[in-house]
């Protein structure tokens, strides 16, 4: 089956009309040919039907089953048995690499049941034999066994058996060595071919299964990142020490960095008859010289652009070795970071010069053929002949087309169409426009622009990971930090031993322990803890001088002065800690145990003759002498609630929304609020009100036992749970008896007397018959009362016309009545004129206006307990989201007050 599948691209019927080779999932090749309207595979099998392209590919029906050539070569026994790993190694030529796996005992780790199944990427014997001799010497040297093991483990994927069909769909594959590798397709001319780590290594054998996993054969030795390109040079240097008297002692006078090799006789100077009476040591010292293998460069010996196997694509010279920067100097006709592109006017793999005249356009580039596309009216291989009678195309060709000799319109290169209409081909759609995998392709007209992604550098056709540790000054890490590249444009900074920090800032380790580092110093989790003692650069030590002047305190006065400052006299050890922390004070002072001294953290000739440390005057017997003094005081920790929280630092409470988020029993109601905020602007405003610490509010929250997860509240219901503008404790609610919600409707409040003493204040209550199970949860912007179940908002009032519409309708009716009365009057007058003689008539009209008192009773607001104004006579129209109210799954209380 795998011999019938080609990965990497969906080949449409028109794509099969071009002769090409396709690599199947088995790694074997299918030959496509086209003759007389029929597509042939391997010159024998016909394509009889092609289906429509689907989301993940296309299938073509053929008239015969394809048989892989490798299957035809197998014996009947091989076809029915699964070969062992040893059989695969011997049959397909992986003996060299496999022997390394055995010699280093990596194979024991590979075959450990803990790691099975495994996927092995084994270089062929030809690949191993073609390695540079320098690299062989480095890898096979016994002193480089650790590096060799990293190489070997970089070829092993543990705990996975990856097949050809899925390998390209995995973003990254973690090796046993710890680094990632990736498998990808290449391009239009090598459909089905798979490469490891971009285009540097091709898979030549696929899915060779054995009982413990599968094997892929590759044509390169995979190099772990920042490893494998090292060819460090080791030189052994002999140092001859000066002649000395011979000694029976076994001690050596060789330098610490060297080892004794031998002892030779020598002539002692300035002595008569001193021939060969002395001894001189010969010491051996190993000098390591950093060196990169050919095709590698930089501090970490990274591969040159184009890969170590073909640096600069074998079309230029790489600035390699340890001090090189990896820049390619391209040969004539080539350009690009890896010399992978042709200069303008050159074509083909060798970038030969085009020979088109000025009347033609050359098919240039590494994939170009060098053929000339002639301008209109010109012909010939080089477009060197002008046609006597120019072609005539009717209708006229598109501006991006030319009229060919046969009087037909042909679109210019990089355009597609029938010649009458031509549009630019979307080159970025196919293989990223020829750009690298780690590049962005953009196109303007027929010109493609490739730009490397962030973290990569290059011309867009070749993009190499940026090593920040090399590009920048120590990668931007502190001078006392070690910079290590972790990926493209990524690095980590680690402080050196005896320094602390994040790598960007490293400080010498200080002696005190920050008490805030443990349990936040007993402060609340939402409080900022500050260890004042830890923050003190003098570690609790401070200098005290008498108000009278310098050196005016005797020992007794010094003790009293420190007590007055809520401290004690500093000891010598405490002053030493302060000095090591960087404290300097060129002024002598009393210390505990009747000592005198002062700290210096830097050399100053005027202070202690440049001594660094404690300038110690020793223990004093005359306690009447006067000096300054050094006191010691342990500073307290400071706990301050973070912005938006209230409390003393040991107990902090956030706003309404934050408290909702931290209480698991409120999760269902919080989920309803979040859905409301996502659905409408009113919901977002509701959440803002919960987080606004400048406005005090009261929020009623149903717990999860009363509000089921599958129950849905309408947006009106949610708004009905909030009292805007004032935070009311339970007793305050009971005193009011009814409150107006953010929705504008009233909630009834009823208290429940204490069971022990009915005369005392209520310990709980009801809100619209919903029992308050937990009252008075304080927040920074209000109070939360937990209810037995959710509140239900009254239905919205029926829609009514606006006042302007009502006034307009009234005027219209009045005008209509006037017109009808006028018509009746005219008709009546006309009738009288026709039936009676002329008479004088007197008309009298009485107008009466009926008024009736309003039935409505005005609402009188109580400003003491209510924060919202009195309701207007007309209910404001509600928001449209009520149309989407979902009926709750639970029972509905028909007796609930609105």
C-alpha positions in Angstrom: 0.0 0.0 0.0 2.8 2.5 0.9 4.2 2.2 -2.6 0.9 3.7 -3.9 1.1 6.8 -1.8 3.1 10.0 -2.5 3.3 12.5 0.4 4.1 16.2 0.4 1.7 17.4 -2.4 -1.7 16.8 -3.9 -1.0 16.1 -7.6 -3.9 17.1 -9.8 -4.6 15.5 -13.1 -2.9 18.3 -15.0 0.2 17.9 -12.8 0.5 14.3 -14.0 0.8 15.4 -17.7 4.4 16.5 -17.0 7.1 13.8 -17.0 8.5 13.5 -13.5 9.7 11.1 -10.7 7.7 10.8 -7.5 9.1 9.3 -4.3 6.6 7.1 -2.4 6.2 6.4 1.3 8.5 3.4 0.9 11.2 5.6 -0.5 11.1 4.0 -3.9 10.4 6.0 -7.1 7.4 6.1 -9.4 8.0 7.3 -13.0 5.2 9.4 -14.5 4.8 9.7 -18.3 2.1 11.1 -20.5 1.1 9.9 -24.0 -1.9 10.5 -26.2 -4.1 11.8 -23.4 -3.2 9.0 -21.0 -1.1 9.1 -17.8 1.2 6.1 -17.3 3.0 5.0 -14.1 6.3 3.2 -14.5 5.4 3.1 -18.3 2.9 0.3 -17.7 0.1 1.2 -15.3 -2.6 3.5 -16.6 -4.5 6.2 -14.6 -8.1 5.5 -15.6 -9.9 8.0 -13.2 -9.0 11.0 -11.1 -11.2 12.1 -8.2 -11.8 15.7 -7.0 -9.2 17.1 -4.6 -10.2 16.8 -0.9 -8.9 18.6 2.2 -6.0 16.2 2.7 -5.2 15.0 -0.8 -6.4 13.4 -3.9 -6.6 9.8 -5.3 -6.2 8.5 -8.8 -7.6 5.2 -9.9 -5.2 2.8 -11.8 -5.8 -0.4 -13.7 -3.1 -2.5 -12.1 -1.7 -3.0 -8.6 1.9 -1.5 -8.3 4.5 -3.9 -6.9 7.6 -2.3 -5.2 10.9 -3.4 -6.7 12.3 -4.2 -3.3 9.4 -6.6 -2.7 10.2 -8.5 -5.9 13.7 -9.0 -4.8 12.7 -10.6 -1.4 12.7 -14.3 -0.9 9.5 -16.0 0.1 10.9 -16.4 3.7 11.8 -12.7 3.9 8.2 -11.7 2.9 6.7 -13.7 5.8 9.1 -12.9 8.7 10.1 -9.7 10.4 13.8 -9.1 10.3 15.8 -8.3 13.4 17.7 -5.1 13.8 21.0 -6.9 13.0 19.5 -8.2 9.8 18.5 -4.7 8.7 21.9 -3.4 9.5 23.7 -6.0 7.5 21.2 -5.9 4.6 21.0 -2.2 4.1 24.6 -1.2 5.0 24.5 0.5 8.5 27.4 -1.5 10.0 29.7 1.3 10.9 27.2 3.4 12.9 25.7 0.3 14.5 29.2 -0.8 15.7 29.6 2.6 17.4 26.2 2.1 19.1 27.4 -1.3 20.5 31.0 -0.1 21.5 29.7 2.9 23.4 26.9 0.7 25.0 24.3 3.2 23.7 22.6 0.2 22.2 21.9 -1.2 25.7 20.1 2.0 26.5 18.3 1.9 23.1 17.0 -1.6 23.7 16.0 -0.9 27.3 12.3 -1.7 27.6 11.9 1.7 29.2 12.7 3.3 25.8 11.0 0.9 23.4 9.7 1.2 20.8 12.4 3.3 19.2 12.9 5.0 15.8 16.5 5.0 14.6 18.0 7.3 12.0 21.1 5.4 10.8 23.7 6.9 8.5 24.8 4.6 5.7 28.3 3.1 5.6 29.1 5.3 2.6 28.2 8.4 4.6 30.4 7.4 7.6 33.3 6.7 5.3 33.0 10.1 3.6 33.4 12.1 6.8 36.4 14.4 7.0 39.4 12.8 8.6 39.6 15.5 11.2 36.1 14.7 12.3 36.7 11.0 12.4 39.8 11.5 14.6 37.8 13.7 17.0 34.8 11.3 17.2 36.7 8.1 17.5 39.2 9.4 20.0 38.7 7.8 23.4 38.9 11.2 25.2 35.9 12.3 23.1 33.7 9.4 24.1 31.1 11.7 25.8 30.7 13.8 22.6 30.4 10.7 20.5 27.6 9.4 22.8 25.8 12.7 22.2 26.1 12.2 18.5 24.8 8.7 18.6 21.8 9.5 20.9 20.9 12.4 18.6 19.9 9.7 16.1 17.5 7.9 18.4 13.8 8.7 19.1 12.7 6.9 22.2 9.2 5.6 23.0 7.9 6.1 19.5 7.7 4.2 16.3 7.2 6.8 13.6 6.1 5.8 10.1 6.7 7.5 6.9 3.1 8.7 6.5 3.2 10.6 9.8 6.7 11.8 10.2 6.2 15.0 8.2 3.2 16.0 10.3 5.1 16.1 13.6 6.4 19.6 14.4 9.4 18.3 16.2 10.8 15.0 17.4 12.7 14.8 20.7 15.8 12.6 20.5 17.4 10.5 23.2 20.1 13.2 23.4 17.5 15.8 24.3 17.6 18.0 21.2 14.8 18.1 18.6 15.0 17.1 14.9 12.4 17.8 12.3 11.4 16.1 9.0 10.1 18.1 6.1 9.5 18.0 2.3 11.7 19.9 -0.1 10.1 21.3 -3.2 8.4 21.0 -6.6 11.3 19.1 -8.3 11.6 16.4 -5.6 8.1 15.6 -4.6 7.9 12.9 -1.9 11.5 13.3 -0.8 12.0 13.7 2.9 14.8 15.7 4.6 15.8 16.0 8.2 16.5 19.4 9.7 15.7 21.4 6.6 17.6 20.4 3.4 20.8 19.2 5.0 20.1 15.4 5.3 18.0 13.2 3.0 16.2 10.0 4.1 17.3 7.3 1.7 15.6 4.2 3.4 12.2 4.2 5.1 10.2 2.2 7.6 12.5 -0.7 8.0 10.6 -2.4 10.8 12.1 -4.7 13.4 10.5 -6.1 16.6 11.7 -3.2 18.7 10.9 -0.3 16.4 11.7 1.0 12.9 14.8 2.3 11.0 15.2 5.2 8.6 18.4 5.3 6.6 20.0 8.8 6.0 22.8 10.1 3.9 24.5 12.3 6.6 25.7 12.2 10.2 23.3 14.4 12.2 25.1 17.0 14.3 23.6 18.0 17.6 23.2 21.8 18.0 26.4 23.5 19.1 28.1 20.1 19.0 29.9 17.9 16.5 31.8 20.5 14.6 34.6 20.7 17.1 38.1 19.6 16.1 39.9 21.0 19.0 43.7 20.7 18.7 45.5 19.2 21.6 49.3 19.9 22.0 51.6 18.4 24.6 54.3 20.9 25.6 57.4 19.9 27.7 58.7 22.5 30.1 62.2 22.2 31.5 62.6 23.7 35.0 65.8 25.4 36.3 68.6 23.3 37.6 68.4 22.7 41.3 70.0 20.6 44.0 68.8 17.0 43.9 66.6 16.0 46.8 65.4 12.7 48.2 62.0 14.3 48.6 59.3 13.2 46.2 57.9 16.7 45.9 57.9 18.2 42.4 58.7 21.7 41.4 56.4 21.5 38.3 53.8 24.2 37.8 50.3 23.4 39.0 49.0 23.2 35.4 51.5 20.6 34.4 52.5 17.0 35.3 56.0 15.7 36.1 57.5 13.7 33.1 61.1 13.0 34.1 64.1 14.3 36.1 67.4 15.0 34.3 70.9 15.6 35.5 72.3 19.2 35.1 75.2 21.3 36.0 74.8 23.5 39.1 76.0 27.1 38.4 78.7 28.8 40.3 80.3 25.6 41.5 83.6 24.0 40.6 83.5 20.4 39.6 79.7 20.6 39.5 79.1 18.5 36.4 75.8 16.6 36.5 75.5 17.3 40.2 72.2 19.0 40.0 68.7 17.9 38.9 66.1 19.6 36.7 62.5 18.5 36.2 60.9 18.1 32.8 57.1 18.8 33.0 54.5 18.1 30.5 51.6 20.5 29.9 48.6 20.0 27.7 47.5 23.0 25.7 44.1 22.9 24.1 43.5 25.1 21.1 39.9 25.6 20.2 39.4 24.7 16.5 36.3 24.0 14.4 36.2 21.3 11.8 36.1 22.4 8.2 32.7 23.7 7.4 32.0 25.0 10.9 32.6 28.4 12.5 32.3 30.5 15.6 32.5 29.9 19.3 30.0 27.0 19.2 31.3 25.6 15.9 28.1 26.0 14.0 27.7 24.6 10.5 28.5 27.1 7.7 25.5 28.2 5.6 24.6 25.4 3.2 25.6 22.7 5.8 28.9 21.3 6.8 28.8 18.7 4.0 28.5 21.5 1.4 29.5 24.7 3.0 28.3 27.7 0.9 26.6 25.1 -1.3 30.0 24.3 -2.7 29.8 27.5 -4.6 32.0 29.7 -2.4 34.4 29.9 0.5 33.1 29.9 4.1 34.8 32.0 6.8 35.0 29.0 9.1 37.1 27.9 12.2 36.8 29.1 15.7 37.3 32.8 14.9 35.2 32.8 11.7 31.8 34.4 11.4 30.4 31.9 8.9 30.2 34.5 6.0 30.2 33.0 2.5 32.3 34.5 -0.3 30.5 33.3 -3.4 32.1 32.3 -6.6 31.3 34.2 -9.9 27.7 33.9 -10.8 26.4 33.0 -7.4 25.0 35.0 -4.5 23.0 34.5 -1.3 23.9 33.7 2.3 24.8 30.1 1.3 25.7 31.0 -2.3 22.5 29.1 -3.2 21.2 31.7 -5.7 22.3 32.9 -9.1 23.1 36.5 -9.8 21.0 38.3 -12.3 21.3 37.0 -15.8 22.6 33.5 -14.7 20.8 30.1 -14.7 21.0 26.5 -13.8 22.8 24.6 -11.0 26.1 26.1 -12.1 24.7 29.6 -12.6 25.8 30.0 -16.2 25.4 33.3 -17.9 22.2 33.7 -20.0 22.8 34.6 -23.7 19.4 36.2 -24.5 19.4 39.4 -26.4 17.8 42.5 -25.1 14.6 41.4 -26.9 14.1 38.4 -24.7 13.7 37.4 -21.0 15.9 34.7 -19.7 14.5 31.8 -17.5 17.1 32.5 -14.9 17.8 31.2 -11.4 19.2 27.9 -10.0 16.1 26.1 -11.3 16.0 28.0 -14.6 16.7 26.5 -18.0 18.3 29.6 -19.6 15.6 29.6 -22.4 14.6 33.0 -23.8 11.1 34.3 -23.8 11.0 36.7 -26.8 9.3 40.0 -26.9 6.5 40.5 -29.5 7.9 40.6 -33.0 11.1 38.7 -32.2 12.1 35.1 -32.5 15.0 32.8 -32.4 16.8 30.8 -29.6 18.3 34.1 -28.3 15.4 36.3 -29.6 17.9 37.7 -32.1 15.7 37.7 -35.3 13.0 40.3 -35.9 10.0 39.0 -37.7 9.4 40.7 -41.1 5.6 40.8 -40.6 4.7 41.0 -37.0 2.1 38.6 -35.6 -1.4 39.9 -35.4 -3.6 38.9 -32.5 -7.3 39.7 -32.4 -8.5 40.6 -29.9 -5.5 42.4 -28.5 -3.3 40.6 -25.9 -3.2 41.5 -22.3 -0.4 44.0 -21.3 1.3 41.1 -19.5 1.2 38.9 -22.6 2.8 38.9 -26.0 1.5 37.9 -29.5 3.4 34.8 -30.6 4.3 33.8 -34.1 1.1 31.7 -34.5 -1.0 34.8 -33.8 -1.9 33.6 -30.3 -1.5 35.4 -27.1 0.9 34.0 -24.5 1.2 35.3 -20.9 4.6 36.4 -19.8 6.6 34.3 -17.3 5.2 34.4 -13.7 1.7 35.2 -15.2 -1.1 32.7 -16.0 -4.1 32.9 -18.2 -5.2 32.6 -21.8 -3.2 35.6 -23.0 -6.3 37.7 -23.4 -6.4 38.0 -19.6 -3.3 37.3 -17.5 -2.9 37.5 -13.8 0.2 37.1 -11.7 0.8 33.6 -10.3 0.7 33.3 -6.5 4.3 32.1 -6.1 4.2 32.1 -2.3 1.4 29.5 -2.5 3.9 26.9 -3.8 6.7 25.8 -1.5 6.7 29.2 0.2 7.8 30.8 -3.0 11.3 29.2 -2.8 11.9 30.9 0.6 13.3 29.0 3.5 11.1 27.2 6.0 11.9 29.8 8.6 11.2 32.7 6.3 8.1 34.7 5.3 7.2 34.9 1.7 5.7 38.1 0.2 5.0 38.9 -3.4 4.5 42.2 -5.3 3.6 41.6 -9.0 6.0 38.8 -10.1 8.7 39.6 -7.6 9.0 37.4 -4.5 10.5 38.7 -1.3 11.8 36.3 1.4 12.3 37.6 4.9 13.7 35.4 7.7 11.5 35.1 10.8 12.5 36.6 14.1 15.4 34.7 15.6 16.8 33.8 12.2 19.2 35.6 9.9 19.9 35.2 6.3 18.6 36.2 2.9 15.3 34.5 3.2 16.3 31.6 1.0 18.6 30.3 3.7 17.8 31.3 7.3 20.2 30.3 10.1 19.4 30.5 13.8 20.8 33.6 15.5 23.2 32.8 18.3 22.6 35.8 20.6 25.6 34.8 22.8 27.9 35.5 19.8 26.1 38.3 18.1 25.7 40.5 21.2 28.0 41.3 24.1 27.7 38.0 26.1 24.2 37.8 24.7 23.1 40.7 26.8 23.8 38.7 30.0 25.5 40.2 33.0 29.3 40.2 33.0 29.2 37.7 35.9 26.8 35.4 34.0 27.2 32.5 31.5 25.2 32.9 28.2 24.0 29.7 26.6 22.1 29.4 23.3 18.8 27.5 23.7 17.3 28.0 20.2 17.0 30.4 17.3 17.3 33.9 18.7 17.0 32.5 22.2 19.5 32.2 25.1 19.5 31.7 28.8 21.7 33.6 31.2 22.9 32.0 34.4 24.9 33.7 37.1 28.3 32.3 37.8 29.0 30.5 41.2 28.9 32.8 44.2 26.6 35.3 42.3 22.8 35.5 42.4 20.3 37.0 40.0 18.4 36.3 36.9 21.4 36.3 34.7 20.7 39.8 33.4 21.7 41.2 36.7 24.0 39.2 39.0 25.0 40.2 42.5 27.5 38.7 44.9 25.7 36.4 47.3 24.6 38.3 50.5 24.6 36.7 53.8 21.1 37.5 55.2 18.1 35.4 54.1 15.1 37.2 52.7 12.4 36.1 55.1 9.8 37.0 52.4 11.1 34.1 50.3 9.4 31.7 52.7 5.6 31.7 52.8 5.7 35.3 51.7 7.0 36.3 55.1 3.6 35.3 56.7 2.0 38.1 54.7 -1.2 37.4 52.8 -0.7 35.9 49.3 -2.2 39.1 47.8 0.2 41.3 49.9 3.6 42.7 49.0 6.1 41.5 51.6 9.3 43.6 52.2 12.0 42.3 54.5 13.4 45.6 55.7 16.3 43.8 57.2 17.2 42.0 54.0 16.8 45.2 52.0 19.3 47.0 54.3 22.6 47.0 52.5 24.4 47.1 55.9 22.6 44.0 57.2 21.2 45.7 60.2 24.4 47.6 61.2 24.4 51.4 61.3 26.9 54.0 62.4 25.9 56.4 65.2 27.7 59.7 66.0 27.0 61.9 69.1 25.1 65.1 68.4 28.0 66.9 70.1 30.5 65.8 67.4 32.8 63.0 66.3 34.4 60.7 68.8 32.4 62.0 71.8 31.0 58.7 73.2 32.6 56.5 75.8 31.7 52.8 76.1 28.8 53.3 78.5 27.4 56.2 76.5 27.7 54.2 73.3 25.6 51.3 74.8 22.9 53.8 75.9 22.9 55.5 72.4 22.3 52.1 70.7 19.5 51.2 73.1 17.9 54.6 72.5 17.9 53.7 68.7 16.0 50.4 69.6 19.1 48.4 69.0 22.2 46.9 70.6 25.9 47.5 70.1 27.1 45.6 67.1 29.5 42.6 67.5 32.6 42.1 65.6 31.0 39.3 63.6 28.0 41.4 62.7 30.2 44.2 61.5 32.1 41.6 59.4 28.9 40.5 57.7 28.2 44.2 57.0 31.6 44.6 55.5 31.2 41.6 53.3 28.0 43.0 52.1 29.8 46.2 51.0 29.6 48.4 54.0 32.5 50.9 54.4 32.8 53.6 57.0 36.2 55.2 57.7 35.3 56.2 61.2 36.2 54.1 64.3 33.5 53.1 66.7 32.8 51.1 69.8 31.7 47.4 69.3 30.3 44.9 71.7 32.8 43.3 74.1 34.7 46.6 74.4 36.2 46.4 71.0 36.8 49.3 68.6 37.1 49.1 64.8 35.5 50.1 61.5 34.7 48.3 58.2 36.3 48.9 54.8 35.1 47.1 51.6 37.6 48.8 49.3 41.2 50.0 49.6 41.7 53.5 50.8 45.3 54.6 51.8 43.8 57.1 54.3 41.8 54.4 56.1 43.6 51.5 57.7 46.5 51.9 55.3 44.5 50.5 52.5 43.3 47.4 54.4 40.1 45.8 53.1 38.1 44.2 55.9 37.6 45.2 59.5 40.2 47.7 60.7 40.4 46.4 64.2 41.7 48.4 67.1 41.3 45.5 69.5 39.8 45.2 72.9 40.0 48.4 75.0 40.8 48.5 78.7 40.2 52.2 79.1 36.4 52.5 78.7 36.6 56.2 79.1 38.1 56.7 75.7 35.6 58.3 73.3 34.7 57.1 69.8 31.7 56.8 67.7 29.7 53.5 67.8 28.2 50.9 65.6 24.8 49.6 66.5 22.8 46.6 65.2 19.0 46.4 64.8 16.9 43.7 63.2 14.4 45.5 61.0 10.9 44.3 60.8 9.1 42.9 57.7 6.4 45.1 56.1 3.2 43.6 54.6 1.2 45.8 52.3 -1.9 44.7 50.4 -1.5 45.0 46.7 -3.3 47.7 44.7 -7.0 47.0 44.6 -7.0 45.0 47.8 -7.8 46.0 51.4 -6.5 44.8 54.7 -3.5 45.0 57.0 -1.2 43.0 54.8 -1.7 39.8 56.8 -5.3 39.6 55.5 -6.1 41.1 52.1 -9.4 41.1 50.2 -9.8 41.9 46.5 -12.7 43.4 44.6 -16.0 41.7 44.0 -14.7 40.1 40.8 -11.5 38.8 42.4 -13.4 37.3 45.3 -15.8 35.6 42.9 -12.8 34.1 41.1 -11.1 32.8 44.2 -14.2 31.0 45.7 -14.8 27.6 44.1 -18.5 27.6 45.3 -19.1 30.7 43.1 -17.7 29.2 39.8 -21.1 28.6 38.1 -22.3 32.2 38.7 -18.9 33.5 37.6 -19.2 31.5 34.4 -22.5 33.1 33.7 -21.0 36.6 34.2 -18.1 35.8 31.9 -20.5 34.6 29.2 -22.5 37.8 29.6 -19.4 39.9 29.2 -18.4 38.1 26.0 -21.9 38.5 24.5 -22.6 42.2 24.9 -21.2 45.6 25.8 -23.6 45.7 28.8 -22.0 42.5 30.1 -18.5 44.1 29.8 -19.8 47.1 31.7 -21.2 44.8 34.4 -17.7 43.2 34.9 -16.1 46.7 35.0 -18.5 47.6 37.8 -17.5 44.6 39.8 -13.8 45.5 39.4 -14.2 49.3 40.0 -12.9 50.0 43.5 -14.2 53.5 43.4 -17.8 52.4 43.6 -19.2 50.4 46.5 -21.8 47.8 45.6 -23.7 44.9 47.1 -23.7 41.6 45.2 -25.9 38.6 45.8 -24.3 35.4 44.7 -26.0 32.0 44.4 -23.6 29.1 45.3 -23.1 26.1 43.1 -25.6 24.0 45.0 -28.4 26.4 44.1 -27.2 27.3 40.6 -26.5 24.2 38.6 -23.8 24.1 35.9 -26.3 23.4 33.1 -28.7 26.1 34.3 -28.6 29.4 32.4 -29.5 32.8 33.7 -30.7 35.6 31.5 -28.7 38.8 31.3 -31.6 40.5 33.2 -31.3 37.9 35.9 -27.6 38.6 36.3 -28.1 42.4 36.5 -30.8 41.7 39.1 -28.1 40.4 41.6 -26.3 43.7 41.9 -27.1 46.8 44.0 -25.2 49.7 42.6 -23.7 52.5 44.6 -23.7 51.2 48.2 -22.4 48.3 50.2 -25.1 47.1 52.7 -24.3 44.6 55.5 -27.0 42.1 56.3 -28.5 44.2 59.2 -28.6 47.3 56.9 -30.6 45.2 54.3 -33.0 44.1 57.0 -33.5 47.7 58.2 -34.4 48.8 54.6 -36.7 45.8 53.9 -36.6 46.5 50.2 -33.8 47.7 47.8 -33.6 48.5 44.2 -31.3 46.5 42.0 -29.1 47.6 39.1 -31.9 46.4 36.8 -34.3 48.9 38.4 -36.6 46.5 40.2 -37.2 46.0 43.9 -35.9 43.2 46.1 -37.7 42.3 49.3 -35.6 41.7 52.4 -36.8 39.7 55.4 -34.8 39.0 58.5 -34.7 35.7 60.5 -34.5 36.1 64.3 -31.8 34.2 66.2 -33.0 30.8 67.4 -31.3 31.3 70.9 -32.8 34.7 71.5 -35.7 35.8 69.2 -35.3 39.4 70.6 -31.8 39.8 69.3 -30.8 40.9 65.8 -31.3 38.6 62.9 -28.5 36.3 62.0 -29.7 35.6 58.5 -32.5 36.5 56.2 -34.3 36.1 52.8 -33.9 38.0 49.6 -37.1 37.5 47.6 -37.6 34.2 49.4 -34.0 33.1 48.6 -32.3 32.2 51.9 -29.0 34.0 52.7 -26.7 31.1 53.6 -23.6 33.3 54.1 -23.8 37.0 54.7 -21.3 39.9 54.8 -18.3 38.7 52.8 -16.2 41.9 52.6 -14.4 43.0 49.5 -12.5 46.1 48.6 -15.4 47.6 46.7 -18.5 46.1 48.4 -20.1 43.2 50.1 -21.2 39.8 48.9 -24.1 37.9 50.3 -24.4 34.2 49.4 -27.9 33.0 48.5 -29.5 29.6 48.4 -30.4 30.0 44.8 -30.4 32.6 42.0 -32.7 35.6 41.8 -35.1 35.8 38.8 -35.7 39.2 37.2 -39.3 40.2 36.3 -40.1 40.0 32.6 -39.4 43.2 30.7 -42.2 45.6 30.1 -44.0 45.5 26.7 -42.4 47.8 24.1 -44.0 51.2 23.9 -43.7 54.0 21.3 -41.4 56.9 22.2 -42.9 60.2 23.3 -42.1 61.8 20.0 -43.9 59.1 18.1 -47.0 59.5 20.4 -47.0 63.2 19.9 -46.8 62.9 16.1 -49.7 60.3 16.1 -51.8 62.7 18.2 -51.3 65.6 15.8 -52.1 63.4 12.9 -55.4 62.2 14.4 -56.3 65.8 15.2 -55.7 67.0 11.7 -57.7 64.1 10.3 -60.7 65.1 12.6 -60.4 68.7 11.5 -60.5 67.6 7.8 -63.6 65.5 8.3 -65.4 68.3 10.2 -64.5 70.7 7.5 -65.7 68.4 4.8 -69.0 67.9 6.6 -69.5 71.6 7.1 -68.8 72.4 3.4 -71.2 69.7 2.3 -73.9 70.8 4.6 -73.5 74.4 3.6 -73.7 73.5 -0.1 -76.8 71.5 0.5 -78.6 74.4 2.3 -77.6 76.8 -0.5 -79.2 74.6 -3.0 -82.5 73.9 -1.1 -83.2 77.2 0.7 -83.2 80.9 -0.2 -80.4 83.1 1.0 -80.4 83.6 4.8 -78.2 85.0 7.5 -77.1 82.4 10.0 -75.4 82.8 13.3 -73.0 80.0 14.5 -71.9 79.5 18.1 -69.3 76.8 19.1 -68.8 75.7 22.7 -65.4 74.1 23.5 -65.0 72.1 26.6 -61.9 70.4 27.9 -62.2 67.4 30.2 -59.5 66.8 32.7 -59.2 63.8 35.0 -56.8 63.4 37.9 -53.9 61.0 37.4 -54.3 57.6 39.0 -50.6 57.3 39.6 -49.1 57.8 43.0 -45.7 59.5 43.2 -42.8 57.4 44.5 -40.9 59.0 47.4 -37.3 57.9 47.6 -35.5 57.2 50.9 -32.0 58.6 50.4 -30.8 57.0 53.7 -31.1 53.4 52.4 -31.4 53.6 48.7 -28.7 54.7 46.3 -30.7 54.9 43.1 -33.1 57.7 42.2 -36.9 57.3 42.2 -38.2 55.5 39.1 -39.6 57.6 36.3 -43.2 57.0 35.2 -42.0 55.4 32.0 -39.9 52.2 32.2 -36.7 52.6 30.1 -36.5 50.1 27.2 -34.3 47.1 28.0 -31.4 45.8 26.0 -31.9 43.4 23.2 -30.0 40.6 24.9 -33.2 39.6 26.8 -34.4 38.1 23.5 -31.9 35.4 24.1 -33.1 34.4 27.6 -32.8 30.7 28.1 -35.4 29.1 30.3 -33.8 27.6 33.4 -33.9 23.9 33.8 -35.0 24.1 37.5 -38.4 25.0 39.0 -39.6 28.6 38.8 -41.2 30.2 41.9 -44.5 31.7 40.7 -45.1 33.4 44.0 -41.8 35.3 43.9 -42.2 39.1 44.3 -40.9 41.3 41.6 
